[in-house]
Amino acid sequence: MKKIYFLSSCSTCARIIKELQLEKKGFKFQDIKTEKITPAQLAEMKDKAGSYEALFSRVALKYKSLDPKPSTENEYKKLILEEYTFLKRPVILIGKEIFVGNSPKNVAAAKAAL
């Protein structure tokens, strides 16, 4: 499966999609703002990433106002399912591999996997 979870209003996501030419490579696109992540989708991401914490964005503006901060896998899962902004973006699935976030190293790894 080739799929990307992204935010259409995110310029970084748009840049990565363009850089990797995902439109031309048969990817299924899911804008997480308009098409909410399901528990099954999140569980699949977690299985590939190793934890919900690995999928959680600590740079989200809403994270800064959280008190107390999440500390368990169930708390990370609950927050991601409740609010799309807590998913680290983009999440790229290529077969059995997952690439989470927008670090240059991560983008390069996704490019190599293609």
BAROBA-461299 format. One record per residue: residue number from 1; residue in one letter; z, y, x of N, C-alpha, C, O in turn. Coordinates in steps of 0.1 Angstrom, whole numbers, plus 5000, padded with zeros to 4 digits. Each point is the difference from the previous one (the first is absolute). Example, Ala and Ser with C-alpha at 12.3 -4.5 7.8 and 13.67 -1.06 7.14 Angstrom:
BEGIN
(pt 1; 'A'; (5078; 4943; 5132); (5000; 5012; 4991); (5000; 5012; 5009); (5007; 5000; 5010))
(pt 2; 'S'; (4986; 5011; 4986); (5000; 5011; 5009); (5008; 5011; 4992); (5001; 5011; 5005))
***
This chain:
BEGIN
(pt 1; 'M'; (5000; 4988; 5008); (5000; 5012; 4992); (5000; 5012; 5009); (5007; 5001; 5010))
(pt 2; 'K'; (4986; 5009; 4985); (4999; 5013; 5007); (5005; 5011; 4990); (4993; 5002; 4990))
(pt 3; 'K'; (5018; 5004; 5012); (5006; 5009; 4991); (5007; 5011; 5007); (5006; 4998; 5011))
(pt 4; 'I'; (4994; 5014; 4983); (5008; 5012; 5006); (5007; 5006; 4988); (4995; 5003; 4990))
(pt 5; 'Y'; (5018; 4999; 5013); (5009; 5008; 4991); (5001; 5013; 5007); (5004; 5002; 5011))
(pt 6; 'F'; (4992; 5009; 4981); (5000; 5013; 5006); (5003; 5010; 4989); (5003; 4997; 4989))
(pt 7; 'L'; (4997; 5016; 5015); (5003; 5011; 4991); (4987; 5009; 5001); (4997; 5005; 5011))
(pt 8; 'S'; (4996; 4997; 4978); (4988; 5008; 5001); (5002; 5014; 5004); (4991; 5007; 5005))
(pt 9; 'S'; (5021; 4999; 4993); (5002; 5013; 5004); (5005; 5002; 5014); (5003; 5011; 5005))
(pt 10; 'C'; (4998; 4978; 5002); (5005; 5000; 5014); (4988; 5001; 5010); (4991; 4992; 5001))
(pt 11; 'S'; (5008; 5019; 5006); (4989; 5003; 5009); (5000; 4990; 5012); (4990; 4996; 5005))
(pt 12; 'T'; (5022; 4999; 4999); (5001; 4990; 5011); (4994; 4987; 4995); (4992; 4993; 5007))
(pt 13; 'C'; (5011; 5003; 4981); (4994; 4987; 4994); (4984; 5002; 5000); (4993; 4991; 5003))
(pt 14; 'A'; (5003; 5020; 4992); (4985; 5003; 4999); (4994; 4999; 5014); (4989; 4994; 5002))
(pt 15; 'R'; (5017; 5012; 5008); (4995; 4999; 5014); (4999; 4986; 5005); (4990; 4996; 5006))
(pt 16; 'I'; (5020; 4996; 4991); (5000; 4986; 5005); (4990; 4992; 4993); (4993; 4992; 5006))
(pt 17; 'I'; (5005; 5010; 4980); (4990; 4993; 4993); (4986; 5003; 5005); (4992; 4991; 5002))
(pt 18; 'K'; (5006; 5022; 5001); (4987; 5004; 5006); (4998; 4994; 5014); (4989; 4995; 5003))
(pt 19; 'E'; (5021; 5006; 5005); (4999; 4995; 5014); (4997; 4985; 5001); (4993; 4996; 5008))
(pt 20; 'L'; (5014; 4997; 4983); (4998; 4985; 5000); (4988; 4996; 4991); (4996; 4988; 5000))
(pt 21; 'Q'; (4998; 5021; 4993); (4988; 4998; 4992); (5003; 4989; 4989); (4992; 4991; 4999))
(pt 22; 'L'; (5019; 5010; 4995); (5005; 4989; 4991); (4991; 4999; 4987); (4999; 4990; 4994))
(pt 23; 'E'; (4995; 5022; 5002); (4991; 4999; 4988); (4988; 4991; 5002); (4995; 4993; 4991))
(pt 24; 'K'; (5001; 5005; 5022); (4988; 4992; 5003); (5004; 4986; 5003); (4991; 4992; 5002))
(pt 25; 'K'; (5022; 5005; 4998); (5004; 4986; 5004); (5006; 4992; 4989); (5008; 4990; 5003))
(pt 26; 'G'; (4989; 5013; 4985); (5005; 4992; 4989); (5014; 5000; 4997); (5006; 4990; 4995))
(pt 27; 'F'; (5001; 5021; 5008); (5014; 5002; 4997); (5002; 5003; 4985); (4993; 5007; 4994))
(pt 28; 'K'; (5018; 4988; 5001); (5005; 5004; 4987); (5010; 5011; 5002); (5009; 4999; 5008))
(pt 29; 'F'; (4989; 5012; 4985); (5009; 5012; 5002); (5010; 5001; 4988); (4996; 4998; 4988))
(pt 30; 'Q'; (5017; 5004; 5015); (5010; 5003; 4990); (5007; 5013; 5003); (5008; 5000; 5010))
(pt 31; 'D'; (4990; 5010; 4982); (5007; 5013; 5001); (5014; 4997; 4994); (5001; 4998; 4988))
(pt 32; 'I'; (5009; 5002; 5020); (5013; 4997; 4995); (5007; 5010; 4991); (5010; 4997; 4994))
(pt 33; 'K'; (4983; 5015; 5005); (5006; 5010; 4991); (4994; 4997; 4986); (5008; 5002; 4990))
(pt 34; 'T'; (4980; 4994; 5009); (4994; 4997; 4986); (5001; 4986; 4996); (4999; 4997; 4988))
(pt 35; 'E'; (5002; 4994; 5022); (5001; 4985; 4996); (5013; 4995; 5008); (4999; 4997; 5011))
(pt 36; 'K'; (5012; 5003; 4981); (5013; 4996; 5006); (5000; 4986; 5007); (4993; 4991; 4995))
(pt 37; 'I'; (5014; 5008; 5015); (5002; 4988; 5007); (5008; 4990; 4992); (5010; 5004; 4994))
(pt 38; 'T'; (4985; 4984; 5005); (5008; 4990; 4992); (5010; 4993; 5009); (4998; 5000; 5012))
(pt 39; 'P'; (5012; 4994; 4982); (5009; 4992; 5008); (4993; 4989; 5007); (5004; 4997; 5012))
(pt 40; 'A'; (4986; 4997; 4983); (4993; 4989; 5007); (4992; 5005; 5012); (5000; 4994; 5010))
(pt 41; 'Q'; (4994; 5018; 4988); (4993; 5006; 5012); (5010; 5004; 5011); (4997; 4997; 5011))
(pt 42; 'L'; (5014; 5009; 4985); (5010; 5003; 5010); (5006; 4988; 5007); (5002; 5000; 5012))
(pt 43; 'A'; (5000; 4989; 4981); (5005; 4988; 5006); (4990; 4994; 5010); (5003; 4995; 5010))
(pt 44; 'E'; (4984; 5006; 4986); (4989; 4996; 5010); (5001; 5008; 5012); (4999; 4995; 5011))
(pt 45; 'M'; (5002; 5018; 4988); (5001; 5009; 5011); (5012; 4997; 5009); (4999; 4999; 5012))
(pt 46; 'K'; (5012; 4998; 4981); (5013; 4997; 5007); (4998; 4987; 5008); (5005; 4999; 5012))
(pt 47; 'D'; (4989; 4991; 4982); (4998; 4987; 5007); (4992; 5002; 5013); (5003; 4994; 5010))
(pt 48; 'K'; (4987; 5015; 4989); (4992; 5002; 5012); (5006; 5010; 5010); (4999; 4998; 5012))
(pt 49; 'A'; (5009; 5011; 4983); (5006; 5010; 5009); (5014; 4995; 5006); (5004; 5005; 5010))
(pt 50; 'G'; (5002; 4986; 4983); (5013; 4995; 5004); (5012; 5005; 4993); (5010; 4994; 5000))
(pt 51; 'S'; (4989; 5018; 4995); (5011; 5006; 4992); (4995; 5012; 4992); (4989; 5005; 5002))
(pt 52; 'Y'; (5019; 4998; 4988); (4998; 5012; 4992); (5002; 5013; 5008); (4993; 5010; 4999))
(pt 53; 'E'; (5017; 4989; 5010); (5003; 5011; 5009); (4987; 5004; 5008); (4998; 5012; 5003))
(pt 54; 'A'; (4995; 4978; 5002); (4987; 5003; 5008); (4990; 5008; 4991); (4991; 5006; 5006))
(pt 55; 'L'; (5010; 4993; 4981); (4990; 5007; 4991); (5005; 5013; 4996); (4993; 5007; 4993))
(pt 56; 'F'; (5020; 4996; 5010); (5006; 5012; 4995); (4998; 5012; 5008); (5001; 5000; 5012))
(pt 57; 'S'; (4995; 5011; 4982); (4998; 5013; 5007); (5012; 5009; 5000); (5006; 5004; 4990))
(pt 58; 'R'; (4999; 4998; 5022); (5011; 5009; 5002); (4996; 5015; 5002); (5009; 5009; 5001))
(pt 59; 'V'; (4978; 4993; 4999); (4996; 5014; 5001); (4997; 5006; 4986); (4996; 5012; 4999))
(pt 60; 'A'; (5005; 4980; 4991); (4998; 5006; 4986); (5010; 5011; 4997); (5012; 4998; 5004))
(pt 61; 'L'; (4984; 5012; 4990); (5009; 5011; 4997); (5012; 4996; 4992); (5011; 5004; 5001))
(pt 62; 'K'; (4986; 4987; 4989); (5011; 4995; 4992); (5010; 4992; 5007); (5012; 4999; 4996))
(pt 63; 'Y'; (4984; 4995; 5016); (5010; 4992; 5008); (5011; 5009; 5005); (5012; 4996; 5000))
(pt 64; 'K'; (4984; 5016; 5004); (5010; 5009; 5006); (5011; 5004; 4990); (5012; 5003; 5004))
(pt 65; 'S'; (4985; 4997; 4983); (5010; 5003; 4990); (5008; 4988; 4995); (5009; 5002; 4992))
(pt 66; 'L'; (4987; 4986; 5012); (5008; 4989; 4996); (5014; 4999; 5005); (5002; 5002; 5012))
(pt 67; 'D'; (5007; 4995; 4980); (5014; 4999; 5004); (5007; 4990; 4991); (5002; 5004; 4988))
(pt 68; 'P'; (5002; 4985; 5016); (4999; 4995; 5014); (4986; 4995; 5003); (4992; 4997; 4991))
(pt 69; 'K'; (5005; 5001; 5022); (4987; 4995; 5004); (4999; 4985; 4998); (5011; 4993; 5000))
(pt 70; 'P'; (4978; 5001; 4997); (4999; 4986; 4998); (5004; 4992; 5013); (4997; 5005; 5011))
(pt 71; 'S'; (5009; 4984; 4987); (5004; 4992; 5012); (4998; 4985; 4998); (5001; 4992; 5009))
(pt 72; 'T'; (4994; 5004; 4979); (4997; 4986; 4998); (4986; 4998; 4996); (4993; 5009; 4995))
(pt 73; 'E'; (5002; 4979; 5006); (4986; 4997; 4996); (4998; 5002; 4985); (4990; 5006; 4997))
(pt 74; 'N'; (5020; 4991; 4995); (4999; 5003; 4986); (4999; 5014; 4997); (4992; 5004; 4991))
(pt 75; 'E'; (5015; 5005; 5016); (4999; 5014; 4998); (4987; 5005; 5004); (4994; 5009; 4993))
(pt 76; 'Y'; (5000; 4987; 5018); (4987; 5004; 5005); (4990; 4996; 4989); (4991; 5008; 4996))
(pt 77; 'K'; (5009; 4980; 5000); (4991; 4995; 4990); (5000; 5008; 4987); (4990; 5004; 4995))
(pt 78; 'K'; (5022; 4998; 5000); (5002; 5008; 4987); (4994; 5014; 5002); (4994; 5004; 4990))
(pt 79; 'L'; (5009; 5002; 5021); (4995; 5014; 5001); (4985; 5000; 5001); (4993; 5009; 4994))
(pt 80; 'I'; (5001; 4982; 5013); (4985; 5000; 5002); (4994; 4997; 4986); (4990; 5007; 4996))
(pt 81; 'L'; (5016; 4984; 4996); (4994; 4998; 4987); (5002; 5011; 4990); (4992; 5002; 4991))
(pt 82; 'E'; (5019; 5006; 5011); (5003; 5011; 4991); (4991; 5012; 5003); (4996; 5008; 4991))
(pt 83; 'E'; (5001; 4994; 5022); (4994; 5013; 5004); (4990; 4997; 5011); (5003; 4996; 5011))
(pt 84; 'Y'; (4984; 5006; 4986); (4989; 4997; 5009); (5002; 5007; 5014); (4995; 4995; 5010))
(pt 85; 'T'; (5011; 5017; 4990); (5002; 5007; 5012); (5007; 4993; 5011); (5000; 5003; 5012))
(pt 86; 'F'; (5008; 4987; 4984); (5008; 4992; 5010); (4992; 4989; 5007); (5006; 4994; 5010))
(pt 87; 'L'; (4982; 5004; 4986); (4992; 4990; 5008); (4993; 5007; 5012); (4994; 5010; 4998))
(pt 88; 'K'; (5008; 4984; 5013); (4994; 5006; 5012); (4985; 4998; 4999); (4996; 4989; 4996))
(pt 89; 'R'; (4996; 5021; 5006); (4986; 4999; 4997); (4991; 5003; 5013); (5005; 5007; 5009))
(pt 90; 'P'; (4983; 4988; 4990); (4995; 4990; 4991); (5005; 4986; 5003); (5005; 4997; 5011))
(pt 91; 'V'; (4993; 4994; 4980); (5003; 4986; 5003); (4986; 4993; 4999); (4994; 5000; 4989))
(pt 92; 'I'; (5002; 4994; 5022); (4987; 4993; 5000); (5002; 4985; 5002); (5006; 4996; 5009))
(pt 93; 'L'; (4988; 4997; 4981); (5000; 4985; 5001); (4987; 4995; 5004); (4989; 5003; 4994))
(pt 94; 'I'; (5010; 4989; 5017); (4988; 4994; 5004); (5003; 4985; 5002); (5006; 4996; 5010))
(pt 95; 'G'; (4990; 4996; 4980); (5003; 4986; 5001); (5015; 4998; 5000); (5007; 5004; 4990))
(pt 96; 'K'; (4999; 4989; 5020); (5014; 4998; 5001); (5007; 5011; 5007); (5013; 4999; 5002))
(pt 97; 'E'; (4980; 5011; 5003); (5006; 5010; 5008); (5003; 5012; 4991); (4994; 5003; 4990))
(pt 98; 'I'; (5017; 5005; 5015); (5003; 5012; 4993); (5002; 5011; 5010); (5005; 4998; 5011))
(pt 99; 'F'; (4991; 5014; 4986); (5001; 5012; 5008); (5007; 5011; 4992); (4994; 5004; 4990))
(pt 100; 'V'; (5018; 5000; 5014); (5008; 5009; 4992); (5002; 5013; 5007); (5005; 5000; 5012))
(pt 101; 'G'; (4991; 5011; 4982); (5002; 5013; 5006); (4988; 5006; 5007); (4989; 4993; 5001))
(pt 102; 'N'; (5012; 5019; 5004); (4989; 5007; 5006); (5001; 5003; 5015); (4993; 5009; 5005))
(pt 103; 'S'; (5016; 4984; 5002); (5001; 5002; 5014); (4986; 4996; 5007); (4993; 4991; 4995))
(pt 104; 'P'; (5004; 5016; 5016); (4987; 4997; 5007); (4999; 4986; 5004); (4989; 4994; 4999))
(pt 105; 'K'; (5022; 5000; 5005); (5000; 4986; 5005); (4997; 4991; 4988); (4993; 4990; 5001))
(pt 106; 'N'; (5013; 5013; 4987); (4998; 4992; 4988); (4985; 5001; 4996); (4994; 4990; 4996))
(pt 107; 'V'; (5001; 5022; 5004); (4986; 5002; 4996); (4990; 4993; 5009); (4990; 4994; 4996))
(pt 108; 'A'; (5013; 5006; 5017); (4992; 4993; 5010); (5000; 4985; 4998); (4990; 4993; 5001))
(pt 109; 'A'; (5022; 5002; 4995); (5001; 4985; 4998); (4992; 4997; 4987); (4994; 4989; 5000))
(pt 110; 'A'; (5007; 5019; 4990); (4992; 4997; 4988); (4985; 5000; 5003); (4992; 4992; 4995))
(pt 111; 'K'; (5004; 5018; 5013); (4986; 5001; 5004); (4996; 4988; 5008); (4989; 4995; 4997))
(pt 112; 'A'; (5019; 5000; 5011); (4997; 4988; 5008); (4999; 4987; 4991); (4992; 4992; 5003))
(pt 113; 'A'; (5016; 5008; 4987); (5000; 4989; 4991); (4988; 4999; 4991); (4996; 4989; 4995))
(pt 114; 'L'; (4997; 5023; 5003); (4988; 5000; 4992); (4988; 4995; 5008); (4989; 4999; 4995))
***
